[in-house]
Amino acid sequence: MPLCRTLDENHRIYVDRVFPAVHTPIHRSFRYRAVLGVGGNVEDTRRRLHHLWFYLRRQRLLQPVRSGILLKNPPFGYVEQDDFINTTIEIATSLEPRMLLRLLWRIEKHFGRKRSFPNAPRTLDLDMIFFENRVLTYPELIVPHPHWRMRLSVRIPLRSMRRTFRREYENFDI
């Protein structure tokens, strides 16, 4: 049974057996670490995020390392939609950032994501927040994510992972 704590009228934290969690052992052949912002607001999002965690554990090209708490929070941009459930997941991978992004898009599609319009309701949203200690700018990808500091949906779950964070992210003042 998940534990629930209300932060304010708009934000609620959930803690259960997977969020937060640390997954070991990590396959040593993975060269990089990245932090993903994860969320959704269509149907049973908490259940889908649990399925995602176990789906990621079966992947060959990446491995989940740790997860943050779950945060229920209101939408932004297009606000005429249900609240979101968000978290952060640190992964290990040997994929370079642009290849990782393409894999994340395939995972979103596997979980039923349809891109109808900006900020639309979605089954799953995977954003690359950090990739090692790199700063990257491509047309399809900016790392660190340009809005991570402004989003409680990233900052609160990220803070819950802070105690066990690696040095790769210390320059970003989490």
C-alpha positions as CSV (number, residue, x, y, z in Angstrom):
1,M,0.0,0.0,0.0
2,P,1.6,3.3,-1.0
3,L,2.2,6.0,1.5
4,C,0.7,9.4,0.5
5,R,1.6,12.9,1.8
6,T,-0.1,16.1,0.7
7,L,2.3,19.0,0.2
8,D,-0.3,21.6,-0.6
9,E,-3.6,21.8,-2.4
10,N,-2.0,21.0,-5.8
11,H,0.8,18.6,-4.9
12,R,0.8,15.1,-3.4
13,I,3.7,12.7,-2.9
14,Y,3.4,8.9,-3.2
15,V,6.0,6.5,-1.9
16,D,5.8,2.7,-2.5
17,R,8.1,-0.3,-3.2
18,V,9.4,1.1,-6.6
19,F,9.3,4.8,-6.0
20,P,11.8,5.6,-4.6
21,A,14.1,2.6,-5.3
22,V,17.6,1.7,-6.0
23,H,18.2,-1.2,-8.4
24,T,21.4,-3.3,-8.1
25,P,23.5,-4.7,-9.6
26,I,24.2,-2.4,-12.5
27,H,25.9,-4.0,-15.4
28,R,29.5,-2.6,-15.5
29,S,29.7,-2.3,-19.2
30,F,27.4,0.8,-19.3
31,R,29.6,3.9,-19.8
32,Y,27.1,6.7,-19.0
33,R,24.5,7.8,-16.5
34,A,21.5,9.9,-17.4
35,V,18.5,11.3,-15.4
36,L,15.1,11.1,-17.0
37,G,12.0,13.1,-16.1
38,V,9.1,10.7,-16.3
39,G,5.4,11.3,-16.2
40,G,1.9,11.0,-17.6
41,N,-1.7,11.7,-17.0
42,V,-3.9,9.4,-19.1
43,E,-5.6,6.4,-17.4
44,D,-3.8,4.7,-14.5
45,T,-0.4,6.5,-14.6
46,R,1.0,5.2,-11.3
47,R,0.4,1.6,-12.6
48,R,2.0,2.5,-15.9
49,L,5.1,3.9,-14.2
50,H,5.5,0.7,-12.3
51,H,5.3,-1.2,-15.6
52,L,7.8,1.2,-17.0
53,W,10.3,0.5,-14.2
54,F,10.1,-3.3,-14.8
55,Y,10.2,-2.8,-18.6
56,L,13.4,-0.8,-18.2
57,R,15.0,-3.5,-16.1
58,R,14.5,-5.9,-19.0
59,Q,16.2,-3.6,-21.6
60,R,19.6,-4.5,-23.1
61,L,20.6,-0.9,-24.0
62,L,19.9,0.7,-20.6
63,Q,19.4,-0.2,-17.0
64,P,17.5,1.8,-14.3
65,V,19.7,2.7,-11.4
66,R,17.4,4.5,-9.0
67,S,14.0,6.3,-8.9
68,G,12.6,9.2,-7.1
69,I,9.3,9.6,-5.3
70,L,6.0,10.0,-7.3
71,L,4.5,13.5,-7.4
72,K,0.9,14.3,-8.3
73,N,0.8,17.8,-9.7
74,P,-1.3,20.0,-11.9
75,P,-0.7,20.3,-15.7
76,F,0.9,23.4,-17.2
77,G,0.6,24.9,-20.7
78,Y,-2.6,23.2,-21.7
79,V,-4.4,23.1,-18.3
80,E,-7.8,21.5,-19.3
81,Q,-6.6,18.0,-18.5
82,D,-6.1,15.7,-15.6
83,D,-3.2,16.1,-13.1
84,F,0.1,14.4,-13.8
85,I,2.1,11.8,-11.9
86,N,5.8,12.5,-12.3
87,T,9.1,11.1,-11.1
88,T,12.7,10.9,-12.0
89,I,14.7,7.8,-12.9
90,E,18.5,7.6,-13.2
91,I,19.6,5.1,-15.9
92,A,22.9,3.6,-16.9
93,T,23.5,3.2,-20.7
94,S,26.2,3.1,-23.3
95,L,24.1,4.9,-25.8
96,E,25.2,8.4,-26.9
97,P,22.6,11.1,-26.1
98,R,20.8,11.3,-29.5
99,M,20.6,7.5,-29.7
100,L,19.2,7.4,-26.2
101,L,16.6,10.0,-27.1
102,R,15.4,7.9,-30.1
103,L,15.1,4.9,-27.7
104,L,13.1,7.0,-25.3
105,W,10.7,8.0,-28.1
106,R,10.3,4.3,-29.0
107,I,9.5,3.5,-25.3
108,E,7.0,6.3,-25.2
109,K,5.3,4.9,-28.3
110,H,5.4,1.3,-26.8
111,F,3.4,2.7,-23.9
112,G,0.8,4.4,-26.1
113,R,2.1,7.9,-26.4
114,K,0.5,10.0,-29.2
115,R,1.8,13.5,-30.0
116,S,-1.4,15.4,-30.9
117,F,-0.4,18.9,-29.8
118,P,2.1,20.6,-27.4
119,N,1.4,19.8,-23.7
120,A,-1.4,17.4,-24.7
121,P,-2.5,14.7,-22.3
122,R,-0.2,11.7,-22.6
123,T,0.2,8.1,-21.4
124,L,4.0,8.5,-20.9
125,D,6.5,11.4,-21.2
126,L,10.2,10.7,-21.0
127,D,12.5,13.7,-20.9
128,M,16.3,13.6,-20.7
129,I,17.1,16.0,-17.8
130,F,20.8,15.3,-17.5
131,F,23.4,13.2,-19.4
132,E,26.5,12.8,-17.3
133,N,27.9,16.3,-16.7
134,R,27.4,17.3,-20.3
135,V,25.9,20.4,-21.8
136,L,24.4,19.6,-25.2
137,T,22.4,21.6,-27.8
138,Y,20.8,19.8,-30.8
139,P,17.7,20.8,-32.6
140,E,15.8,17.8,-31.0
141,L,17.6,17.7,-27.6
142,I,18.9,20.2,-25.1
143,V,20.7,18.9,-22.0
144,P,20.4,19.8,-19.2
145,H,16.7,20.1,-19.9
146,P,16.1,23.9,-20.3
147,H,13.2,24.0,-17.8
148,W,14.1,21.5,-15.2
149,R,14.8,24.2,-12.5
150,M,11.3,25.7,-13.0
151,R,9.4,22.4,-12.7
152,L,8.5,21.1,-9.3
153,S,7.5,17.9,-11.2
154,V,11.3,17.4,-11.8
155,R,12.8,19.1,-8.7
156,I,10.9,17.3,-6.0
157,P,11.5,13.8,-7.3
158,L,15.1,14.7,-8.1
159,R,15.6,15.9,-4.6
160,S,14.4,12.6,-3.2
161,M,17.2,10.9,-5.1
162,R,19.8,13.5,-4.0
163,R,21.4,11.5,-1.2
164,T,22.5,8.7,-3.5
165,F,23.4,10.9,-6.5
166,R,26.7,10.5,-8.3
167,R,29.1,13.3,-8.8
168,E,28.2,13.6,-12.5
169,Y,25.4,16.0,-11.6
170,E,26.9,18.1,-8.9
171,N,27.6,21.0,-11.2
172,F,23.9,21.4,-11.7
173,D,23.1,22.4,-8.1
174,I,20.3,20.0,-7.5
